[in-house]
Amino acid sequence: MRMTEQDYKRLTRKAHKCGLTRSGYIRQLIHGYNPREAPPADYYGMTRELKEIGNNMNQIAFMANATGLVDKGKYYEEVIRLRDALRRIEQAVTGVKDAPVDFDEES
């Protein structure tokens, strides 16, 4: 197969982003698959953190429903952790620093 140097570099870059060799990338295209880019290296760590935060917030909600009381300190601590985690994820995905994440701490 012949291609320009620019196309060769583009093919190499796309294959690498998908975690494939150039041959593997082309084979997937030939078979009708659209290779997807592999998630960022810290993707799994970020999703694990979000699950942990969600679990903590569920526990707070469970206790609030059971007792009628809310531990505001723990609740806001988890809201802040969630906001920070979402900001880091958005930065990792978009590459934009200080991306705004809207949370109203009083709600």
C-alpha positions in Angstrom: 0.0 0.0 0.0 1.3 3.4 -0.9 0.6 6.7 0.9 2.0 10.1 1.5 4.3 10.7 4.4 1.6 12.8 6.0 -1.0 10.0 5.6 1.5 7.5 7.1 2.1 9.7 10.1 -1.6 10.2 10.5 -2.2 6.4 10.3 0.6 5.8 12.9 -0.8 8.4 15.2 -4.4 7.1 15.0 -3.3 3.5 15.5 -1.2 4.4 18.5 -4.1 6.3 20.1 -6.2 3.1 19.8 -3.5 0.9 21.1 -3.1 -0.9 17.8 -0.4 -1.5 15.3 -0.8 0.2 11.9 -1.7 -3.3 10.4 -4.2 -4.0 13.2 -5.8 -0.6 12.7 -6.2 -1.1 9.0 -7.5 -4.6 9.4 -10.3 -3.3 11.7 -11.2 -0.6 9.2 -11.4 -3.3 6.4 -13.7 -5.4 8.5 -16.0 -2.5 9.1 -15.0 -1.6 12.7 -14.3 1.9 13.7 -11.3 1.7 16.1 -11.8 3.8 19.2 -9.1 5.6 21.1 -8.0 4.1 24.3 -9.1 6.0 27.4 -6.4 8.2 29.1 -4.1 6.4 31.5 -5.8 7.8 34.6 -9.3 7.0 33.4 -9.8 4.0 35.6 -8.5 5.8 38.6 -10.8 8.6 38.0 -13.9 6.4 37.6 -12.9 4.5 40.8 -12.8 7.8 42.6 -16.2 8.9 41.3 -17.7 5.5 42.4 -16.2 6.0 45.9 -17.6 9.5 46.1 -21.0 8.3 44.9 -21.0 5.5 47.5 -20.1 7.9 50.3 -23.0 10.2 49.2 -25.4 7.3 49.1 -24.4 6.4 52.7 -25.0 10.0 53.8 -28.4 9.9 52.1 -29.3 6.6 53.7 -28.4 7.9 57.1 -30.3 11.1 56.5 -33.4 9.1 55.5 -33.1 6.7 58.5 -32.5 9.3 61.1 -33.8 12.5 59.6 -30.4 14.1 60.2 -27.8 15.2 57.7 -24.1 15.4 58.5 -23.5 18.6 56.6 -19.8 18.5 57.1 -19.4 15.1 55.5 -21.9 16.0 52.8 -20.1 19.1 51.8 -16.7 17.3 52.0 -18.0 14.8 49.4 -19.5 17.6 47.3 -16.1 19.3 47.2 -14.4 16.0 46.4 -16.9 15.4 43.6 -16.4 18.9 42.2 -12.6 18.5 42.2 -12.8 15.1 40.6 -15.1 16.4 37.8 -12.7 19.3 37.2 -9.8 17.0 36.9 -11.7 14.7 34.5 -12.8 17.7 32.4 -9.2 19.0 32.3 -8.0 15.5 31.2 -10.6 15.2 28.5 -10.5 18.8 27.1 -7.0 19.9 28.0 -8.5 23.1 29.4 -7.2 24.2 32.8 -9.6 25.6 35.4 -12.7 24.4 33.5 -15.7 25.6 35.5 -17.9 23.0 37.2 -21.2 24.3 38.5 -22.2 23.2 41.9 -24.2 25.3 44.4 -22.9 24.2 47.8 -26.0 25.5 49.4 -28.4 23.2 47.5 
